[in-house]
Amino acid sequence: MIDLRTYVNTVIGMRRKRLRQLYVLRETTNPSTGRTERLAVYTGAYYRFSQPTAAERLHLLHIMDFAFALCAAAFVGYGFMDLPSTRSYLVLPFYLAMGLPLFFWGRAIWRVWRLPPRFTQVQREGSVRAGIRSARGIAVLCGLFVTGEALLLMTGQTNGSLPAEIGWAGGMAACGATAVWSARAARALDDRAVRVPEPEPEPEPEPRH
């Protein structure tokens, strides 16, 4: 069981109705105070990773870490550049849009590292599957970035910065490829999650007299 505040912050804030339906609110009496409290009880499935050994799982996590680190470094580095593309509507919107999925991607990878041996559907969605979605989003935005750079180059708007623009186009293409690589690694990890029996429910505490 978790307290009501945690339930509100972690479940109601989620947009996906099917995740909210994995919890039910129950009333219980606090044995210490005698007051009635509302608790959120998880009723969904539990999972664990079945096939990968510790070394294999670590390898998949390192792929995700490397891809995220590369994309984060490229995102920060490009922000310090003074190039025609940094002021072009063909490139800049896609660069700015990378910030949000990059944040969620990093948070998802951090949560994957912290997954317990037995985890819930909510934890699975917020870690491995969130990493898949975020990495794919970054890959799409990198592709749009490269497309914008190509249009910029073809229209001759580089203003003498041709080598740098080509370099950043190639760098973002590499970032997109590693993001796809990360999504595939996360998918491989998610495919190995198997359902396990639910833990025994905690006994209700006896009220004090």
KOLKOLGU-792617 format. One line per field, with one value per residue (C-alpha): residue number from 1; residue in one letter; y, z, x. Coordinates in nm, 4 decimals, padded with zeros to 6 digits. Layout:
BEGIN
resi	[NUM | ...]
resn	[A | ...]
north	[Y | ...]
up	[Z | ...]
east	[X | ...]
end
This chain:
BEGIN
resi	[1 | 2 | 3 | 4 | 5 | 6 | 7 | 8 | 9 | 10 | 11 | 12 | 13 | 14 | 15 | 16 | 17 | 18 | 19 | 20 | 21 | 22 | 23 | 24 | 25 | 26 | 27 | 28 | 29 | 30 | 31 | 32 | 33 | 34 | 35 | 36 | 37 | 38 | 39 | 40 | 41 | 42 | 43 | 44 | 45 | 46 | 47 | 48 | 49 | 50 | 51 | 52 | 53 | 54 | 55 | 56 | 57 | 58 | 59 | 60 | 61 | 62 | 63 | 64 | 65 | 66 | 67 | 68 | 69 | 70 | 71 | 72 | 73 | 74 | 75 | 76 | 77 | 78 | 79 | 80 | 81 | 82 | 83 | 84 | 85 | 86 | 87 | 88 | 89 | 90 | 91 | 92 | 93 | 94 | 95 | 96 | 97 | 98 | 99 | 100 | 101 | 102 | 103 | 104 | 105 | 106 | 107 | 108 | 109 | 110 | 111 | 112 | 113 | 114 | 115 | 116 | 117 | 118 | 119 | 120 | 121 | 122 | 123 | 124 | 125 | 126 | 127 | 128 | 129 | 130 | 131 | 132 | 133 | 134 | 135 | 136 | 137 | 138 | 139 | 140 | 141 | 142 | 143 | 144 | 145 | 146 | 147 | 148 | 149 | 150 | 151 | 152 | 153 | 154 | 155 | 156 | 157 | 158 | 159 | 160 | 161 | 162 | 163 | 164 | 165 | 166 | 167 | 168 | 169 | 170 | 171 | 172 | 173 | 174 | 175 | 176 | 177 | 178 | 179 | 180 | 181 | 182 | 183 | 184 | 185 | 186 | 187 | 188 | 189 | 190 | 191 | 192 | 193 | 194 | 195 | 196 | 197 | 198 | 199 | 200 | 201 | 202 | 203 | 204 | 205 | 206 | 207 | 208 | 209]
resn	[M | I | D | L | R | T | Y | V | N | T | V | I | G | M | R | R | K | R | L | R | Q | L | Y | V | L | R | E | T | T | N | P | S | T | G | R | T | E | R | L | A | V | Y | T | G | A | Y | Y | R | F | S | Q | P | T | A | A | E | R | L | H | L | L | H | I | M | D | F | A | F | A | L | C | A | A | A | F | V | G | Y | G | F | M | D | L | P | S | T | R | S | Y | L | V | L | P | F | Y | L | A | M | G | L | P | L | F | F | W | G | R | A | I | W | R | V | W | R | L | P | P | R | F | T | Q | V | Q | R | E | G | S | V | R | A | G | I | R | S | A | R | G | I | A | V | L | C | G | L | F | V | T | G | E | A | L | L | L | M | T | G | Q | T | N | G | S | L | P | A | E | I | G | W | A | G | G | M | A | A | C | G | A | T | A | V | W | S | A | R | A | A | R | A | L | D | D | R | A | V | R | V | P | E | P | E | P | E | P | E | P | E | P | R | H]
north	[00.0000 | 00.3600 | 00.6771 | 00.8864 | 01.1704 | 00.9321 | 00.7875 | 01.1300 | 01.2320 | 00.9108 | 00.7868 | 01.0654 | 01.2717 | 01.0032 | 01.0579 | 00.6948 | 00.5765 | 00.2137 | 00.2836 | 00.4675 | 00.1675 | -00.0481 | 00.1123 | 00.1038 | 00.3270 | 00.1531 | 00.2837 | 00.1506 | 00.2439 | 00.3605 | 00.1491 | 00.4249 | 00.7107 | 00.5310 | 00.7587 | 00.6351 | 00.6733 | 00.6237 | 00.4160 | 00.3300 | -00.0423 | -00.1718 | -00.4470 | -00.4953 | -00.7495 | -00.7983 | -00.8745 | -00.9739 | -01.0124 | -01.3818 | -01.4515 | -01.2025 | -01.2709 | -00.9867 | -00.9289 | -00.9202 | -00.6781 | -00.4603 | -00.4601 | -00.3404 | -00.0709 | 00.0482 | 00.0827 | 00.3018 | 00.5040 | 00.5605 | 00.6692 | 00.9096 | 01.0567 | 01.1133 | 01.2827 | 01.4934 | 01.6074 | 01.6970 | 01.8855 | 02.0909 | 02.1465 | 02.2698 | 02.5164 | 02.6995 | 02.7245 | 03.0464 | 02.9140 | 03.0074 | 02.6921 | 02.8022 | 03.0889 | 02.9087 | 02.7971 | 02.4902 | 02.3543 | 02.5448 | 02.4201 | 02.0575 | 02.1262 | 02.2998 | 02.0202 | 01.7694 | 01.9033 | 01.7413 | 01.3856 | 01.4038 | 01.4771 | 01.1925 | 00.9619 | 01.0285 | 00.9849 | 00.6568 | 00.5173 | 00.6193 | 00.4320 | 00.1231 | 00.1116 | 00.1301 | -00.1369 | -00.3984 | -00.7722 | -00.7755 | -00.4659 | -00.3439 | -00.2498 | 00.1158 | 00.0827 | -00.0959 | 00.1807 | 00.4564 | 00.3012 | 00.0593 | 00.1540 | 00.5259 | 00.4838 | 00.3257 | 00.6066 | 00.8842 | 00.7349 | 00.7030 | 01.0634 | 01.1773 | 00.9707 | 01.1366 | 01.4856 | 01.4127 | 01.3063 | 01.6283 | 01.8256 | 01.6624 | 01.7251 | 02.0921 | 02.1108 | 01.9542 | 02.2108 | 02.4848 | 02.3579 | 02.3202 | 02.6762 | 02.8184 | 02.9754 | 02.8605 | 03.1962 | 03.0427 | 02.7856 | 02.4912 | 02.2543 | 02.3173 | 02.2722 | 01.9462 | 01.8322 | 01.8994 | 01.7330 | 01.4239 | 01.4398 | 01.4586 | 01.1733 | 00.9679 | 01.0677 | 00.9537 | 00.6196 | 00.5640 | 00.6594 | 00.3871 | 00.1511 | 00.2440 | 00.1886 | -00.1567 | -00.2405 | -00.1257 | -00.3262 | -00.6346 | -00.5841 | -00.5237 | -00.8372 | -01.0405 | -00.9192 | -01.2080 | -01.2026 | -01.3468 | -01.4341 | -01.1467 | -01.1119 | -01.2190 | -00.9345 | -00.7713 | -00.8719 | -00.6058 | -00.4750 | -00.5518 | -00.2432 | -00.1475 | -00.1512]
up	[00.0000 | -00.0558 | 00.0942 | -00.0852 | -00.1685 | -00.3520 | -00.5350 | -00.6516 | -00.7618 | -00.9447 | -01.0824 | -01.1266 | -01.2938 | -01.5592 | -01.8653 | -01.9368 | -01.7938 | -01.8004 | -01.5541 | -01.3172 | -01.3249 | -01.1791 | -00.8410 | -00.6134 | -00.3150 | 00.0099 | 00.3524 | 00.6539 | 01.0185 | 01.1510 | 01.4626 | 01.6225 | 01.5832 | 01.5225 | 01.2264 | 00.8900 | 00.6077 | 00.2318 | 00.0756 | -00.2861 | -00.3420 | -00.6563 | -00.8200 | -01.1478 | -01.2653 | -01.1415 | -01.3661 | -01.3638 | -01.6322 | -01.7096 | -01.9762 | -01.9622 | -01.7267 | -01.5157 | -01.7757 | -02.0636 | -01.8828 | -01.7991 | -02.1661 | -02.2743 | -02.0070 | -02.1202 | -02.4764 | -02.3456 | -02.1342 | -02.4237 | -02.6629 | -02.4103 | -02.3211 | -02.6882 | -02.7627 | -02.4470 | -02.5298 | -02.8846 | -02.7566 | -02.5121 | -02.7575 | -03.0369 | -02.7985 | -02.7731 | -03.1486 | -03.3461 | -03.6878 | -03.9485 | -03.8607 | -03.4962 | -03.6193 | -03.9005 | -03.8864 | -04.0846 | -03.7950 | -03.4707 | -03.3872 | -03.4050 | -03.1890 | -02.9231 | -02.9262 | -02.8304 | -02.4772 | -02.3454 | -02.4779 | -02.3799 | -02.0211 | -02.0143 | -02.1767 | -01.9071 | -01.6332 | -01.7862 | -01.7993 | -01.4368 | -01.3439 | -01.5366 | -01.3274 | -01.0114 | -01.1070 | -00.8327 | -00.9182 | -00.9084 | -01.0544 | -01.1337 | -01.4631 | -01.3611 | -01.3007 | -01.6338 | -01.8211 | -01.6478 | -01.7084 | -01.9950 | -02.2104 | -02.1456 | -02.2606 | -02.5840 | -02.6547 | -02.5686 | -02.7732 | -03.0733 | -03.0300 | -03.0261 | -03.3381 | -03.5223 | -03.4186 | -03.5199 | -03.8597 | -03.8946 | -03.7819 | -04.0512 | -04.3112 | -04.2148 | -04.2372 | -04.5837 | -04.7009 | -04.5519 | -04.7404 | -05.0684 | -05.0504 | -04.9835 | -04.6461 | -04.4674 | -04.4966 | -04.4974 | -04.2269 | -04.4615 | -04.2843 | -03.9431 | -04.0726 | -04.2437 | -03.9257 | -03.7129 | -03.9673 | -03.9524 | -03.5733 | -03.5364 | -03.7846 | -03.5616 | -03.2582 | -03.4321 | -03.5151 | -03.1560 | -03.0298 | -03.2515 | -03.1147 | -02.7610 | -02.8389 | -02.9759 | -02.6639 | -02.4400 | -02.6503 | -02.6134 | -02.2378 | -02.2265 | -02.4305 | -02.1582 | -01.8855 | -01.7763 | -01.5414 | -01.1955 | -00.9153 | -00.7074 | -00.3620 | -00.0637 | 00.0669 | 00.3865 | 00.6849 | 00.8301 | 01.1603 | 01.4651 | 01.6346 | 01.9722 | 02.2707]
east	[00.0000 | 00.1035 | -00.0317 | -00.2900 | -00.0487 | 00.1848 | -00.1117 | -00.2226 | 00.1267 | 00.2167 | -00.1119 | -00.3660 | -00.0954 | -00.0611 | -00.2702 | -00.3203 | -00.6473 | -00.5439 | -00.2637 | -00.4960 | -00.7264 | -00.4502 | -00.5157 | -00.8158 | -00.8762 | -00.9555 | -01.0321 | -00.8491 | -00.8245 | -00.4907 | -00.4237 | -00.2197 | -00.4641 | -00.7898 | -00.8565 | -00.9826 | -00.7317 | -00.7632 | -00.4886 | -00.4163 | -00.3769 | -00.2088 | -00.4165 | -00.2296 | 00.0244 | 00.3800 | 00.6767 | 01.0405 | 01.3058 | 01.3339 | 01.5953 | 01.8816 | 02.1667 | 02.3004 | 02.5746 | 02.3259 | 02.0980 | 02.3964 | 02.4973 | 02.1517 | 02.1558 | 02.4981 | 02.3654 | 02.0848 | 02.3288 | 02.5680 | 02.2935 | 02.1467 | 02.4868 | 02.5704 | 02.2384 | 02.2523 | 02.6054 | 02.5022 | 02.1983 | 02.4044 | 02.6892 | 02.4667 | 02.3094 | 02.6438 | 02.6883 | 02.6450 | 02.5489 | 02.2885 | 02.0951 | 02.0634 | 01.8477 | 01.6671 | 01.3064 | 01.4154 | 01.6232 | 01.5692 | 01.2147 | 01.3246 | 01.6286 | 01.4216 | 01.1668 | 01.4369 | 01.4596 | 01.1407 | 01.1856 | 01.5513 | 01.4492 | 01.1958 | 01.4494 | 01.7075 | 01.4491 | 01.3326 | 01.6867 | 01.7438 | 01.4259 | 01.5368 | 01.8528 | 01.6419 | 01.3868 | 01.3501 | 01.3611 | 00.9803 | 00.8135 | 00.4640 | 00.3036 | 00.3253 | 00.6995 | 00.7396 | 00.5574 | 00.7538 | 01.0952 | 01.1571 | 00.8593 | 00.9030 | 01.2617 | 01.1415 | 00.8955 | 01.1407 | 01.4251 | 01.1972 | 01.0886 | 01.4505 | 01.5210 | 01.2330 | 01.3425 | 01.7019 | 01.5738 | 01.3769 | 01.6832 | 01.8963 | 01.6253 | 01.6185 | 01.9963 | 01.9839 | 01.7307 | 01.9467 | 02.2490 | 02.0625 | 01.9283 | 02.2744 | 02.1916 | 02.5077 | 02.6913 | 03.0382 | 02.9635 | 02.9303 | 03.1777 | 03.0227 | 02.6681 | 02.7632 | 02.9334 | 02.6261 | 02.3998 | 02.6177 | 02.6341 | 02.2573 | 02.2186 | 02.4487 | 02.2418 | 01.9255 | 02.0864 | 02.2003 | 01.8537 | 01.7069 | 01.9727 | 01.8693 | 01.5005 | 01.5813 | 01.7821 | 01.4969 | 01.2509 | 01.4681 | 01.4660 | 01.0915 | 01.0221 | 01.1887 | 00.9555 | 00.7344 | 00.4417 | 00.4949 | 00.2524 | 00.1285 | 00.2831 | 00.0821 | -00.1366 | -00.0256 | -00.2390 | -00.4595 | -00.3151 | -00.5202 | -00.6645 | -00.5250 | -00.7548]
end
